Amino acid sequence: MQASDRFNINSQLEHLQAKYVGTGHADLTRFEWAVNIQRDSYASYVGHYPMLAYFAIAENESIGRERYNFMQGFNCF
């Protein structure tokens, strides 16, 4: 591997990290990374009705209550 290849790979990685929040960066702490994952997961649960209905049935709550809990960021598990 030549130095130019290494530079190209690093510049591509930096571009991806700037474009997508979830890919992180060198200064990202473990806590910040975990918060990003949790926030993205909750947003996905709220956005996908079948998954939201699954959680509502599993926890014996209404779909609206589950949506509210996810929007508030509570740990619902």
N, C-alpha and C positions, 0 to 999 in steps of 0.2 A: 504494500500500500504506500503510495507516494504522499508527500505532504499536501499536494494539491487535492488529492482525493479526500484526505482528512478534513481539509478546509471546506470542501464542498459539502461533505456530510454534516459538519457542524453548522454551516450556514443554513442547510435545509432544516435541521433540528430546531435552530433558533426561529426560523420562519414558522414552523408548525406550532412552537410554543407561544409565539406571539399571536397566532391566528386562533388557536383553540385553548380556552382557559383550562380545561381538564388535563392537558398534557403536562402542566406544571412548568417549573423553571428551577434553576439552581438554588435560588433563595427561598423556595417554598418549603414551609415546615410541614411536618407530618400532620399536625392538627389542621392546618389550612387545607391540605390535600383531602383529609377526611371530611371536612365541612363541605368542600366542593362536591365530593361524591354523594354525600347525604342530600345536599340541595338538588343536585341533578336527578337523583333517584326519586325524591318526593315530587319534583316537577313532572317526571315521567309517569308516576302513579296517578297524579291528578289528571294528566292529559290523556291517559288511556283508560276509557270507561270500564272495559272488562276487568282490568287489573284492580281498579278502584272498587268494583262490585265484589271481586274476590276477597279483598281485605275487609269489606263491610260484612260479608257473610261470615268470614273466619272470626271476626271480633264481635259478631252479633250487634252491630251498630248500623245506623242508617247510612246511606251513601253520602248524604249531605254532611253528616257528622264526621265521617272519615275524610271527606274533602276539606272540611274546616280544620281538622287536626293536622292534616298534611300541610295546609297553607300556613298554619301557625308554627309549623316546624317542631311539633311535639314528637317525642319518641313514642310511636304507636305500637311498638312490638313488645 
